[in-house]
Amino acid sequence: QYCRSKAADDGCKQFEDRLGRTYFHNSPLSPEMVQAWAGYAAHEENQGRPARAANVYRRALVAGNGHLNLWQLYWGFLRRQGQTARLLHGVQQALRTALEGRPDWVAAAALPLEGAG
């Protein structure tokens, strides 16, 4: 598990407990689960742990690949971190997987690229 010990918890246990075991791609995430992932990633970023936040975002996208708002939160994180190359890769990955065949989401995927230059 991500929080390996009580001493190394750093507040992540409250989020990990809410997430429980994720059964990838078997069913869509509930709005509560999407919010739990988003809150967890925001917590890590707010604590000044961008590497851990990035890992949480990546785990969230495995569990909720089809949720545009998770992708948008991840892209915003990458933009705030100044990771333009990774942002471009993330948008391309989303367009190849989750957003493929979803023209309503393609415009949303273009927005982070405009902001990144």
Buried (B, 14 or more C-beta within 10 A) or exposed (E): EBBEEEEEEEEBBEBBEBBEEBEEEEEEBEEEBBEBBBBBBBBBBEEEBBEBBBBBBEBBBEBBBBBBBBBBBBBBBBBEBEBBEBBBEBBEBBBEEBBEEBEEBEEBBEEBBEEBE
